[in-house]
């Protein structure tokens, strides 16, 4: 399996392809050719972790074969940055791990994940310099919800979901209070902030899915989110502690005037980013993931080791948003 030193050298590439451009390989390198068949970009397959392909493209079967050989994933996205197909590389046949997944019935990991998420939401708000009354109240409320999770060990799944939902509502209202925030509505894209959250969470989701597949997890078998047809519930579970990375970066982008309404297209009451106008937004969202990629890798690695060895819940990983460190 991939070691941490090797992972540190891995790259994540986003290829925004124009009409007539082609993805191929040459001497174990990923190559992007323009319409004139000249090389526009070239990267070594040995250093590639995942490739996001945006827009129209022509792809060779040789490239797909190289993805399997070198163990990198390919995510296909349309011009509005919505994924529509995947070519995943990972470990197959980890029967012991999957048996443990299917046999696991406890809510202990779910409680730890939600507790970690709320703790990072608190730290996200605490990181804001000028804390107005609403932010102070939100921090106080989130601490109360977190304490309730910790003090009531026998909460049902419905109760955990309820506490998480209330906490997130208070958190978002405080975090984006200066930016016409109404509510968090996934995939509805009712405003620019929800549109950017969807994009950022999608990038985070695919990154974590790639890591989980390295170890052979069944990504459809969750410990918190219920299983539904074609929903990758385990990925949904393990993105939770890391969502504040995206949240805080979007708030920072507002502060830096990096978000401009004229960059968005409004269609059927949905805000969307298309083509080259999406590049600056992808850039700062990807940068936030790259800055944290080592810690996310350590988290998934520690989670795998704790789960496969049947460790007590206190030995499962815990992500600290402020320091970026993974603790147990």
SULQUIRA-V490216 format. One record per pair of residues at least 4 apart in sequence whose C-alpha atoms are under 7 Angstrom apart, sorted by sequence separation. I is the first residue (numbers start at 1). J is the second residue. D is the distance in whole Angstrom. If there is no record, write none. Layout:
i	j	d
I	J	D
I	J	D
This chain:
i	j	d
2	6	6
3	7	6
4	8	6
6	10	7
17	21	6
25	29	5
26	30	7
33	37	5
34	38	6
44	48	7
61	65	6
62	66	6
63	67	6
64	68	7
65	69	6
66	70	6
67	71	6
68	72	7
77	81	5
78	82	6
94	98	6
95	99	6
96	100	6
97	101	6
98	102	6
99	103	6
100	104	6
107	111	6
108	112	6
109	113	6
110	114	6
111	115	6
112	116	6
113	117	6
114	118	6
115	119	6
116	120	6
117	121	6
118	122	6
119	123	6
120	124	6
121	125	6
122	126	6
123	127	6
131	135	6
132	136	6
133	137	6
134	138	6
135	139	6
136	140	6
137	141	6
138	142	6
139	143	6
140	144	6
141	145	6
142	146	6
143	147	6
144	148	6
145	149	6
146	150	6
147	151	6
148	152	6
155	159	6
156	160	6
157	161	6
158	162	6
159	163	6
160	164	6
161	165	6
162	166	6
163	167	6
164	168	6
165	169	6
166	170	6
167	171	6
168	172	6
169	173	6
170	174	6
171	175	6
172	176	6
173	177	5
177	181	6
190	194	6
191	195	6
192	196	6
193	197	6
194	198	6
195	199	6
196	200	6
197	201	6
198	202	6
199	203	6
200	204	6
201	205	6
202	206	6
203	207	6
204	208	6
205	209	6
206	210	6
207	211	7
208	212	6
209	213	6
210	214	7
212	216	7
213	217	6
222	226	7
227	231	7
232	236	6
233	237	6
234	238	6
235	239	6
236	240	7
239	243	6
243	247	6
244	248	6
245	249	6
246	250	6
247	251	6
248	252	6
249	253	6
250	254	6
251	255	6
252	256	6
253	257	6
254	258	6
266	270	5
267	271	7
273	277	7
274	278	6
278	282	6
279	283	6
280	284	7
281	285	6
282	286	6
283	287	6
284	288	6
285	289	7
286	290	6
287	291	6
288	292	7
289	293	6
292	296	6
293	297	6
294	298	6
295	299	6
296	300	6
297	301	6
298	302	6
299	303	6
300	304	6
301	305	6
302	306	6
303	307	6
304	308	6
305	309	6
306	310	6
307	311	6
311	315	6
320	324	5
2	7	7
25	30	5
26	31	7
33	38	5
34	39	7
67	72	5
77	82	5
78	83	7
131	136	6
155	160	6
176	181	6
189	194	5
212	217	6
222	227	7
253	258	5
254	259	6
266	271	5
273	278	5
306	311	5
319	324	7
320	325	5
24	30	6
25	31	5
33	39	5
34	40	6
67	73	6
77	83	4
189	195	5
221	227	6
227	233	6
253	259	6
265	271	6
266	272	6
319	325	6
320	326	6
24	31	5
32	39	6
33	40	5
76	83	6
77	84	6
220	227	7
226	233	7
264	271	6
265	272	5
319	326	5
23	31	6
24	32	6
31	39	7
32	40	5
75	83	7
76	84	6
173	181	7
225	233	5
264	272	5
265	273	6
318	326	6
319	327	6
23	32	5
32	41	5
76	85	5
185	194	7
264	273	5
306	315	7
317	326	6
318	327	5
22	32	6
23	33	7
31	41	6
32	42	7
75	85	6
76	86	6
125	135	7
184	194	7
263	273	7
306	316	6
317	327	6
318	328	6
21	32	7
22	33	5
31	42	5
75	86	5
187	198	6
220	231	6
222	233	5
223	234	7
225	236	7
317	328	5
21	33	6
22	34	7
30	42	5
31	43	7
74	86	6
75	87	6
186	198	7
220	232	4
221	233	6
222	234	4
225	237	6
316	328	6
21	34	4
29	42	6
30	43	5
74	87	5
219	232	5
220	233	5
221	234	6
224	237	6
303	316	6
315	328	5
20	34	7
21	35	5
29	43	5
30	44	6
73	87	6
74	88	6
125	139	7
219	233	6
220	234	6
223	237	7
263	277	6
302	316	7
303	317	6
314	328	6
20	35	5
29	44	4
30	45	6
73	88	5
219	234	5
222	237	7
302	317	6
28	44	6
29	45	5
73	89	5
219	235	6
28	45	6
72	89	6
122	139	6
71	89	5
145	163	7
299	317	6
71	90	6
122	142	6
68	89	6
50	72	5
51	73	6
52	74	6
53	75	6
54	76	6
55	77	7
67	89	7
145	167	7
49	72	5
50	73	5
51	74	5
52	75	5
53	76	5
54	77	5
55	78	5
46	70	6
48	72	6
49	73	7
50	74	6
51	75	6
52	76	6
53	77	6
54	78	6
55	79	5
118	142	7
45	70	6
54	79	6
142	167	6
209	235	6
208	235	7
299	326	6
118	146	7
298	326	7
295	324	6
205	235	7
295	325	6
115	146	6
208	239	7
295	326	6
138	170	6
138	171	6
115	149	7
205	239	6
22	57	6
23	58	6
24	59	6
204	239	7
11	47	6
12	48	6
21	57	6
22	58	5
23	59	5
24	60	6
138	174	6
10	47	5
11	48	5
12	49	6
13	50	7
14	51	6
15	52	6
16	53	6
17	54	6
18	55	7
19	56	6
20	57	7
21	58	7
22	59	6
9	47	6
10	48	5
11	49	6
12	50	5
13	51	5
14	52	5
15	53	5
16	54	5
17	55	5
18	56	6
19	57	7
25	63	6
10	49	5
12	51	6
13	52	6
14	53	6
15	54	6
16	55	6
17	56	6
24	63	6
135	174	5
246	285	7
249	288	7
17	57	6
134	174	6
201	243	7
245	288	7
201	246	7
200	246	6
114	164	7
121	171	7
125	175	7
197	247	7
176	251	7
195	271	6
195	272	6
241	319	7
190	269	6
192	271	6
190	270	5
191	271	6
189	270	5
190	271	6
188	270	7
189	271	5
200	285	6
211	297	7
212	300	7
211	300	7
110	223	6
109	223	7
110	224	5
81	199	7
98	217	6
97	217	7
98	218	6
101	221	7
124	244	7
120	241	7
91	213	6
94	216	5
90	213	5
91	214	5
93	216	7
117	240	6
121	244	6
90	214	4
91	215	6
92	216	6
117	241	4
120	244	7
124	248	7
91	216	5
116	241	6
90	216	6
113	240	7
113	241	6
73	210	7
80	272	6
80	273	6
80	274	5
79	274	5
79	275	6
123	321	7
123	322	7
120	320	7
120	321	5
116	318	6
116	319	7
109	313	7
108	313	7
97	308	6
1	214	7
8	294	7
